[in-house]
């Protein structure tokens, strides 16, 4: 994965979906930044995931890394 940028408390990385082979953006929220930030992270995922518009990214996946608790959001 290649680092793309950082904003607020999140980092964005460029990644590759190993099953389909498409490029994706991976937004990460490390475990030590949870709390209100996690609530906002999930709200962002639900909002973007509920929309279908060319101006809004498509959400492919959302979850928590079981190894370190990092929240992740996989987007187009």
C-alpha positions as CSV (number, residue, x, y, z in Angstrom):
1,X,0.0,0.0,0.0
2,X,1.1,3.5,-0.7
3,X,0.4,6.5,1.6
4,X,-1.9,9.1,0.1
5,X,-2.5,11.6,2.9
6,X,-3.7,12.5,6.3
7,X,-6.6,14.7,7.4
8,X,-8.1,15.2,10.9
9,X,-7.3,12.0,12.7
10,X,-7.4,9.6,9.7
11,X,-4.9,8.3,7.2
12,X,-5.7,7.3,3.6
13,X,-3.7,4.7,1.7
14,X,-3.9,3.4,-1.8
15,X,-4.4,-0.3,-1.9
16,X,-5.4,-3.2,-4.2
17,X,-8.4,-5.5,-3.8
18,X,-6.6,-8.9,-4.1
19,X,-9.8,-10.7,-5.1
20,X,-11.0,-8.4,-7.9
21,X,-7.7,-6.7,-8.7
22,X,-9.1,-3.1,-8.5
23,X,-7.4,-0.1,-6.9
24,X,-9.0,1.1,-3.7
25,X,-8.6,3.8,-1.1
26,X,-8.2,2.5,2.5
27,X,-9.1,5.0,5.2
28,X,-7.7,4.1,8.7
29,X,-8.6,5.3,12.2
30,X,-6.1,3.8,14.7
31,X,-7.5,2.2,17.9
32,X,-6.0,4.9,20.1
33,X,-8.1,7.5,18.4
34,X,-11.5,5.9,19.0
35,X,-14.4,7.4,21.0
36,X,-16.2,10.3,19.3
37,X,-13.9,9.9,16.3
38,X,-15.1,6.3,15.8
39,X,-18.7,7.5,15.9
40,X,-17.9,10.0,13.2
41,X,-16.0,7.4,11.2
42,X,-19.1,5.0,11.2
43,X,-21.4,7.9,10.4
44,X,-19.3,8.8,7.4
45,X,-19.3,5.2,6.2
46,X,-23.1,4.9,6.6
47,X,-23.7,8.2,4.8
48,X,-21.4,7.5,1.9
49,X,-22.5,3.9,1.7
50,X,-26.2,4.9,1.5
51,X,-25.7,7.2,-1.5
52,X,-25.3,6.4,-5.2
53,X,-24.0,9.5,-6.9
54,X,-21.0,10.2,-9.2
55,X,-19.8,12.8,-6.8
56,X,-19.7,10.4,-3.8
57,X,-17.2,7.6,-3.5
58,X,-18.6,4.0,-3.3
59,X,-18.0,2.2,0.0
60,X,-16.8,-1.4,-0.5
61,X,-16.2,-2.5,3.1
62,X,-16.0,-1.3,6.7
63,X,-14.5,-3.1,9.6
64,X,-12.0,-3.4,12.5
65,X,-8.6,-5.1,12.3
66,X,-8.7,-7.8,15.0
67,X,-5.0,-7.6,15.5
68,X,-4.8,-3.9,16.7
69,X,-8.4,-2.5,16.7
70,X,-7.8,-0.1,13.8
71,X,-11.0,0.8,12.0
72,X,-10.9,0.7,8.2
73,X,-13.1,1.9,5.4
74,X,-12.5,0.6,1.9
75,X,-13.6,2.9,-0.9
76,X,-13.3,3.2,-4.7
